[in-house]
């Protein structure tokens, strides 16, 4: 087996970017920022 882990950027890159942006936002403002990634097509009001 190849020891390299299979990476699927299309599955994870959006969440990684959002996590990074949220951590930067929290560091700058000291506030807690919450978000939801809509992936199922269902919208919450």
C-alpha distance matrix in Angstrom:
0.0 3.8 6.2 8.7 10.3 11.5 15.2 18.0 21.1 23.5 22.8 23.2 25.1 28.5 28.1 27.0 30.1 32.4 31.3 32.0 35.3 36.3 35.7 37.7 40.4 40.6 40.8 43.6 45.7 44.9 44.7 42.1 40.7 39.2 37.7 36.0 33.6 34.9 32.0 33.6 36.7 38.9 41.3 42.9 46.4
3.8 0.0 3.8 5.5 7.9 9.4 12.8 15.9 18.6 21.4 21.0 21.1 22.6 26.1 26.0 24.6 27.4 30.0 29.0 29.4 32.7 33.9 33.2 35.0 37.9 38.3 38.3 41.0 43.2 42.6 42.6 40.1 38.7 37.4 35.9 34.5 31.9 33.4 30.8 32.6 35.6 37.9 40.1 41.7 45.1
6.2 3.8 0.0 3.8 6.3 9.1 12.1 15.7 18.0 21.1 20.5 19.9 21.4 24.9 24.4 22.7 25.6 28.1 26.7 27.0 30.5 31.6 30.6 32.5 35.4 35.6 35.5 38.3 40.5 39.8 39.9 37.5 36.4 35.3 34.0 32.9 30.7 32.6 30.2 32.3 35.3 37.4 39.4 40.6 44.0
8.7 5.5 3.8 0.0 3.8 6.4 8.9 12.5 14.5 17.8 17.4 16.8 18.0 21.6 21.4 19.6 22.3 25.0 23.9 24.1 27.4 28.8 27.9 29.6 32.6 33.0 33.0 35.6 37.8 37.4 37.4 35.1 33.8 32.8 31.3 30.3 27.9 29.8 27.5 29.8 32.7 34.9 36.7 38.1 41.3
10.3 7.9 6.3 3.8 0.0 3.8 6.2 9.7 12.1 15.1 14.2 13.6 15.3 18.7 18.3 16.9 19.9 22.2 21.1 21.8 25.1 26.2 25.6 27.5 30.2 30.6 30.9 33.6 35.6 35.0 34.8 32.3 30.8 29.6 28.1 26.8 24.5 26.3 24.0 26.3 29.3 31.3 33.2 34.5 37.8
11.5 9.4 9.1 6.4 3.8 0.0 3.8 6.7 9.7 12.2 11.7 11.9 13.7 17.0 17.1 16.2 19.0 21.4 20.9 21.7 24.7 25.9 25.9 27.8 30.2 30.9 31.5 33.9 35.8 35.5 35.0 32.3 30.5 29.0 27.0 25.5 22.7 24.2 21.6 23.7 26.6 28.9 31.0 32.6 36.0
15.2 12.8 12.1 8.9 6.2 3.8 0.0 3.8 6.0 9.0 8.7 8.5 10.0 13.4 13.7 12.8 15.4 17.8 17.6 18.4 21.2 22.6 22.8 24.5 26.8 27.7 28.4 30.7 32.5 32.5 31.9 29.4 27.3 25.9 23.9 22.5 19.7 21.3 18.9 21.5 24.1 26.5 28.3 29.9 33.1
18.0 15.9 15.7 12.5 9.7 6.7 3.8 0.0 3.8 5.6 5.6 6.7 8.3 11.2 12.1 12.1 14.3 16.5 17.0 18.1 20.4 21.8 22.6 24.3 26.2 27.4 28.5 30.4 32.0 32.2 31.2 28.6 26.2 24.5 22.1 20.3 17.2 18.3 15.8 18.3 20.7 23.4 25.2 27.1 30.3
21.1 18.6 18.0 14.5 12.1 9.7 6.0 3.8 0.0 3.8 5.3 5.2 5.1 8.3 9.9 9.5 11.1 13.6 14.5 15.2 17.2 19.1 20.0 21.3 23.2 24.7 25.7 27.4 29.1 29.6 28.7 26.4 23.8 22.5 20.0 18.7 15.5 17.0 15.1 18.1 20.1 22.8 24.1 26.0 28.9
23.5 21.4 21.1 17.8 15.1 12.2 9.0 5.6 3.8 0.0 3.8 5.8 5.9 7.4 9.7 10.7 11.6 13.5 15.2 16.3 17.6 19.3 20.9 22.2 23.5 25.3 26.7 28.1 29.5 30.2 28.8 26.4 23.4 21.8 18.8 17.0 13.5 14.3 12.1 15.0 16.7 19.6 21.1 23.3 26.3
22.8 21.0 20.5 17.4 14.2 11.7 8.7 5.6 5.3 3.8 0.0 3.8 6.3 7.4 8.2 9.8 11.7 12.8 13.9 15.8 17.4 18.4 19.9 21.8 23.0 24.2 26.0 27.7 28.8 29.0 27.5 24.7 22.0 19.9 17.1 15.0 11.7 12.8 10.3 13.1 15.5 18.0 19.6 21.5 24.8
23.2 21.1 19.9 16.8 13.6 11.9 8.5 6.7 5.2 5.8 3.8 0.0 3.8 5.6 5.4 6.2 8.7 10.1 10.6 12.3 14.4 15.4 16.5 18.5 19.9 21.0 22.5 24.5 25.7 25.9 24.6 22.0 19.5 17.8 15.5 14.1 11.3 13.4 11.9 15.1 17.4 19.4 20.6 21.9 24.9
25.1 22.6 21.4 18.0 15.3 13.7 10.0 8.3 5.1 5.9 6.3 3.8 0.0 3.8 5.5 5.0 6.1 8.5 9.7 10.5 12.2 14.0 15.2 16.5 18.1 19.8 21.0 22.5 24.1 24.7 23.8 21.5 18.9 17.8 15.5 14.7 12.0 14.2 13.3 16.9 18.6 20.7 21.4 22.8 25.4
28.5 26.1 24.9 21.6 18.7 17.0 13.4 11.2 8.3 7.4 7.4 5.6 3.8 0.0 3.8 5.4 5.2 6.2 8.5 9.9 10.6 12.1 14.1 15.4 16.3 18.1 19.9 21.1 22.2 23.0 21.6 19.3 16.3 15.0 12.3 11.5 8.7 11.0 10.8 14.5 15.8 17.8 18.0 19.3 21.8
28.1 26.0 24.4 21.4 18.3 17.1 13.7 12.1 9.9 9.7 8.2 5.4 5.5 3.8 0.0 3.8 5.4 5.0 6.0 8.5 9.8 10.3 12.0 14.1 15.0 16.1 18.0 19.8 20.6 20.9 19.4 16.8 14.1 12.6 10.4 9.8 7.8 10.9 11.0 14.6 16.4 17.7 17.9 18.6 21.2
27.0 24.6 22.7 19.6 16.9 16.2 12.8 12.1 9.5 10.7 9.8 6.2 5.0 5.4 3.8 0.0 3.8 5.5 5.1 6.2 8.6 9.8 10.5 12.3 14.1 15.3 16.5 18.4 19.9 20.2 19.4 17.2 14.9 14.3 12.8 13.0 11.4 14.7 14.7 18.3 20.1 21.5 21.5 22.1 24.5
30.1 27.4 25.6 22.3 19.9 19.0 15.4 14.3 11.1 11.6 11.7 8.7 6.1 5.2 5.4 3.8 0.0 3.8 5.4 5.1 6.1 8.5 9.9 10.6 12.2 14.2 15.3 16.5 18.2 19.1 18.3 16.6 14.0 13.9 12.3 13.0 11.5 14.6 15.3 19.0 20.1 21.6 21.2 21.8 23.8
32.4 30.0 28.1 25.0 22.2 21.4 17.8 16.5 13.6 13.5 12.8 10.1 8.5 6.2 5.0 5.5 3.8 0.0 3.8 5.3 5.0 5.9 8.4 9.8 10.3 12.0 14.0 15.2 16.1 16.8 15.5 13.5 10.6 10.2 8.6 9.7 8.9 12.4 13.8 17.4 18.4 19.3 18.4 18.7 20.4
31.3 29.0 26.7 23.9 21.1 20.9 17.6 17.0 14.5 15.2 13.9 10.6 9.7 8.5 6.0 5.1 5.4 3.8 0.0 3.8 5.5 5.1 6.1 8.6 9.8 10.4 12.1 14.2 15.3 15.3 14.3 12.1 10.1 10.0 9.6 11.0 11.0 14.7 15.9 19.3 20.8 21.4 20.7 20.5 22.3
32.0 29.4 27.0 24.1 21.8 21.7 18.4 18.1 15.2 16.3 15.8 12.3 10.5 9.9 8.5 6.2 5.1 5.3 3.8 0.0 3.8 5.4 5.2 6.2 8.6 9.9 10.6 12.4 14.3 14.8 14.7 13.3 11.6 12.6 12.4 14.3 14.0 17.6 18.8 22.4 23.6 24.4 23.6 23.5 25.1
35.3 32.7 30.5 27.4 25.1 24.7 21.2 20.4 17.2 17.6 17.4 14.4 12.2 10.6 9.8 8.6 6.1 5.0 5.5 3.8 0.0 3.8 5.5 5.1 6.1 8.6 9.8 10.6 12.1 13.4 12.9 12.0 9.7 11.2 10.9 13.3 13.4 16.8 18.6 22.1 22.8 23.5 22.1 21.9 23.0
36.3 33.9 31.6 28.8 26.2 25.9 22.6 21.8 19.1 19.3 18.4 15.4 14.0 12.1 10.3 9.8 8.5 5.9 5.1 5.4 3.8 0.0 3.8 5.4 5.0 6.1 8.5 9.8 10.4 10.9 9.8 8.4 6.3 7.9 8.6 11.6 12.7 16.2 18.4 21.6 22.4 22.5 21.0 20.2 21.2
35.7 33.2 30.6 27.9 25.6 25.9 22.8 22.6 20.0 20.9 19.9 16.5 15.2 14.1 12.0 10.5 9.9 8.4 6.1 5.2 5.5 3.8 0.0 3.8 5.4 5.1 6.1 8.6 10.0 9.8 10.0 9.0 8.5 10.5 11.9 14.7 15.8 19.4 21.3 24.5 25.7 25.8 24.5 23.6 24.7
37.7 35.0 32.5 29.6 27.5 27.8 24.5 24.3 21.3 22.2 21.8 18.5 16.5 15.4 14.1 12.3 10.6 9.8 8.6 6.2 5.1 5.4 3.8 0.0 3.8 5.5 5.1 6.2 8.6 9.7 10.5 10.8 10.1 12.8 13.9 17.0 17.8 21.3 23.3 26.7 27.4 27.7 26.2 25.4 26.2
40.4 37.9 35.4 32.6 30.2 30.2 26.8 26.2 23.2 23.5 23.0 19.9 18.1 16.3 15.0 14.1 12.2 10.3 9.8 8.6 6.1 5.0 5.4 3.8 0.0 3.8 5.4 5.2 6.0 7.8 7.7 8.4 7.5 10.7 12.1 15.6 17.0 20.3 22.8 25.9 26.3 26.3 24.3 23.2 23.5
40.6 38.3 35.6 33.0 30.6 30.9 27.7 27.4 24.7 25.3 24.2 21.0 19.8 18.1 16.1 15.3 14.2 12.0 10.4 9.9 8.6 6.1 5.1 5.5 3.8 0.0 3.8 5.4 5.3 4.9 5.2 5.9 6.7 10.1 12.5 16.0 18.0 21.4 23.9 26.8 27.6 27.1 25.2 23.7 24.1
40.8 38.3 35.5 33.0 30.9 31.5 28.4 28.5 25.7 26.7 26.0 22.5 21.0 19.9 18.0 16.5 15.3 14.0 12.1 10.6 9.8 8.5 6.1 5.1 5.4 3.8 0.0 3.8 5.8 5.6 7.9 9.3 10.5 13.8 16.0 19.4 21.0 24.6 26.8 29.9 30.8 30.6 28.7 27.4 27.8
43.6 41.0 38.3 35.6 33.6 33.9 30.7 30.4 27.4 28.1 27.7 24.5 22.5 21.1 19.8 18.4 16.5 15.2 14.2 12.4 10.6 9.8 8.6 6.2 5.2 5.4 3.8 0.0 3.8 6.0 8.2 10.6 11.3 14.9 17.0 20.5 22.1 25.4 27.9 31.1 31.5 31.3 29.1 27.8 27.8
45.7 43.2 40.5 37.8 35.6 35.8 32.5 32.0 29.1 29.5 28.8 25.7 24.1 22.2 20.6 19.9 18.2 16.1 15.3 14.3 12.1 10.4 10.0 8.6 6.0 5.3 5.8 3.8 0.0 3.8 5.2 8.4 9.6 13.3 15.9 19.6 21.7 24.8 27.7 30.5 30.8 30.1 27.7 26.0 25.6
44.9 42.6 39.8 37.4 35.0 35.5 32.5 32.2 29.6 30.2 29.0 25.9 24.7 23.0 20.9 20.2 19.1 16.8 15.3 14.8 13.4 10.9 9.8 9.7 7.8 4.9 5.6 6.0 3.8 0.0 3.8 6.8 9.3 12.9 16.0 19.6 22.1 25.3 28.1 30.7 31.4 30.5 28.3 26.2 26.1
44.7 42.6 39.9 37.4 34.8 35.0 31.9 31.2 28.7 28.8 27.5 24.6 23.8 21.6 19.4 19.4 18.3 15.5 14.3 14.7 12.9 9.8 10.0 10.5 7.7 5.2 7.9 8.2 5.2 3.8 0.0 3.8 6.3 9.7 13.0 16.7 19.4 22.4 25.4 27.9 28.3 27.2 24.8 22.7 22.4
42.1 40.1 37.5 35.1 32.3 32.3 29.4 28.6 26.4 26.4 24.7 22.0 21.5 19.3 16.8 17.2 16.6 13.5 12.1 13.3 12.0 8.4 9.0 10.8 8.4 5.9 9.3 10.6 8.4 6.8 3.8 0.0 3.8 6.5 10.1 13.5 16.4 19.5 22.4 24.7 25.4 24.2 22.2 20.0 20.2
40.7 38.7 36.4 33.8 30.8 30.5 27.3 26.2 23.8 23.4 22.0 19.5 18.9 16.3 14.1 14.9 14.0 10.6 10.1 11.6 9.7 6.3 8.5 10.1 7.5 6.7 10.5 11.3 9.6 9.3 6.3 3.8 0.0 3.8 6.7 10.4 13.2 16.2 19.2 21.6 22.1 21.2 19.0 17.2 17.5
39.2 37.4 35.3 32.8 29.6 29.0 25.9 24.5 22.5 21.8 19.9 17.8 17.8 15.0 12.6 14.3 13.9 10.2 10.0 12.6 11.2 7.9 10.5 12.8 10.7 10.1 13.8 14.9 13.3 12.9 9.7 6.5 3.8 0.0 3.8 7.1 10.3 13.1 16.1 18.3 18.9 17.8 15.9 14.0 14.8
37.7 35.9 34.0 31.3 28.1 27.0 23.9 22.1 20.0 18.8 17.1 15.5 15.5 12.3 10.4 12.8 12.3 8.6 9.6 12.4 10.9 8.6 11.9 13.9 12.1 12.5 16.0 17.0 15.9 16.0 13.0 10.1 6.7 3.8 0.0 3.8 6.7 9.5 12.6 14.9 15.4 14.6 12.9 11.7 13.0
36.0 34.5 32.9 30.3 26.8 25.5 22.5 20.3 18.7 17.0 15.0 14.1 14.7 11.5 9.8 13.0 13.0 9.7 11.0 14.3 13.3 11.6 14.7 17.0 15.6 16.0 19.4 20.5 19.6 19.6 16.7 13.5 10.4 7.1 3.8 0.0 3.8 6.1 9.1 11.2 12.0 11.3 10.1 9.5 11.8
33.6 31.9 30.7 27.9 24.5 22.7 19.7 17.2 15.5 13.5 11.7 11.3 12.0 8.7 7.8 11.4 11.5 8.9 11.0 14.0 13.4 12.7 15.8 17.8 17.0 18.0 21.0 22.1 21.7 22.1 19.4 16.4 13.2 10.3 6.7 3.8 0.0 3.8 6.0 9.0 10.0 10.4 10.2 10.9 13.7
34.9 33.4 32.6 29.8 26.3 24.2 21.3 18.3 17.0 14.3 12.8 13.4 14.2 11.0 10.9 14.7 14.6 12.4 14.7 17.6 16.8 16.2 19.4 21.3 20.3 21.4 24.6 25.4 24.8 25.3 22.4 19.5 16.2 13.1 9.5 6.1 3.8 0.0 3.8 5.9 6.3 7.0 7.2 9.0 12.1
32.0 30.8 30.2 27.5 24.0 21.6 18.9 15.8 15.1 12.1 10.3 11.9 13.3 10.8 11.0 14.7 15.3 13.8 15.9 18.8 18.6 18.4 21.3 23.3 22.8 23.9 26.8 27.9 27.7 28.1 25.4 22.4 19.2 16.1 12.6 9.1 6.0 3.8 0.0 3.8 5.7 7.7 9.5 11.9 15.2
33.6 32.6 32.3 29.8 26.3 23.7 21.5 18.3 18.1 15.0 13.1 15.1 16.9 14.5 14.6 18.3 19.0 17.4 19.3 22.4 22.1 21.6 24.5 26.7 25.9 26.8 29.9 31.1 30.5 30.7 27.9 24.7 21.6 18.3 14.9 11.2 9.0 5.9 3.8 0.0 3.8 5.4 8.5 11.1 14.6
36.7 35.6 35.3 32.7 29.3 26.6 24.1 20.7 20.1 16.7 15.5 17.4 18.6 15.8 16.4 20.1 20.1 18.4 20.8 23.6 22.8 22.4 25.7 27.4 26.3 27.6 30.8 31.5 30.8 31.4 28.3 25.4 22.1 18.9 15.4 12.0 10.0 6.3 5.7 3.8 0.0 3.8 6.4 9.8 12.9
38.9 37.9 37.4 34.9 31.3 28.9 26.5 23.4 22.8 19.6 18.0 19.4 20.7 17.8 17.7 21.5 21.6 19.3 21.4 24.4 23.5 22.5 25.8 27.7 26.3 27.1 30.6 31.3 30.1 30.5 27.2 24.2 21.2 17.8 14.6 11.3 10.4 7.0 7.7 5.4 3.8 0.0 3.8 6.7 10.0
41.3 40.1 39.4 36.7 33.2 31.0 28.3 25.2 24.1 21.1 19.6 20.6 21.4 18.0 17.9 21.5 21.2 18.4 20.7 23.6 22.1 21.0 24.5 26.2 24.3 25.2 28.7 29.1 27.7 28.3 24.8 22.2 19.0 15.9 12.9 10.1 10.2 7.2 9.5 8.5 6.4 3.8 0.0 3.8 6.5
42.9 41.7 40.6 38.1 34.5 32.6 29.9 27.1 26.0 23.3 21.5 21.9 22.8 19.3 18.6 22.1 21.8 18.7 20.5 23.5 21.9 20.2 23.6 25.4 23.2 23.7 27.4 27.8 26.0 26.2 22.7 20.0 17.2 14.0 11.7 9.5 10.9 9.0 11.9 11.1 9.8 6.7 3.8 0.0 3.8
46.4 45.1 44.0 41.3 37.8 36.0 33.1 30.3 28.9 26.3 24.8 24.9 25.4 21.8 21.2 24.5 23.8 20.4 22.3 25.1 23.0 21.2 24.7 26.2 23.5 24.1 27.8 27.8 25.6 26.1 22.4 20.2 17.5 14.8 13.0 11.8 13.7 12.1 15.2 14.6 12.9 10.0 6.5 3.8 0.0
